[in-house]
Amino acid sequence: MLDVQSLTSVALAVTQQDLFEHVLNDPVLGSSIYANIGLAGASLLFFMFLARNVDDPRSQLIIVSAMLVSAVSISSYTGLASGLTIDVLQMPDGHALEGATTTLEGSGEEVEGTISLWGRYLTWTFSTPFILLAIGLIAGSNVTKIFTAIVFDMLIMVTGLAAALTTSSHLMRWFWYAISCTFFIVVLYILLVEWPEDAKAAGTTEIFNLVRNLTVVLWVGYAVWWAIGNEGLALIEDGGITSWGYSVFDIVAKYIFSFLVINWTIKNQDLISGGSSYGATGDAIPADD
Ligand code: RET
């Protein structure tokens, strides 16, 4: 039998279309997403143009890696824009936004919960490894260190996603956050202690320091922003402003970062080159030059 309570909950269920329209009709939230779809697309085309004449395989690997950051980004922001990878989540007892409501901008309907752009954390799992691969290759690091940095990095993002999606207990949200930060320390150690020595040996210290510093400062910024944004302590309660923070970090950590890497690589192919057969796997290995 259908009672009044279940009727209300049916009426209040947030659909994907509600979320799509919410993004569309909230200028702050919407612009934080649409701007990045445009920027990611434009960067991809621009990087393709810049690198059109590069034929050294190791330089190409660094460039492709940097370009993949934008390729993942356009997919990530499309997920958010379509409402596929966002939700209105009801925060557990003890969270600053426990019992908060959100007005859906499309329908004007008020629903319980706060907006979560959880797709960001999901897709960072696929974009940030390419940032680290590019930095590790520039530093001339070995497979062990690159593998370690990348796997722990992916775990940062997956556990960050778990922190965002856990609604059962406030403590468990922060426990996930603490696990994520612990993995982050591993990545920071590699960036700050291991790779500088490798970069020195490779003669790439200058560009390494530039992109490494940019990365370390911004990545710490993401972690702090999560803690103070609507999903953490909610010092910033608004989902749109929280989202713009990440979007600004993304613009520097992805597109500006990639431009610096690609532009430098194009000009320093001699230094980066591992020979024309670098990475070859078949019998038809061209003669080494
Ligand atoms: C989270 C929350 C949990 C604790 C930590 C985090 C770190 C996130 C970082 C994100 C970097 C994202 C980039 C995206 C570009 O594509 C998940 C926010 C430590 C470091 C560079």
Residues whose N, C-alpha, C, O or C-beta is under 5 A from the ligand:
A	BS01	RET	W124 S127 T128 I156 M157 G160 Y177 S180 C181 F184 W219 Y222 A223 W226 A253 K254
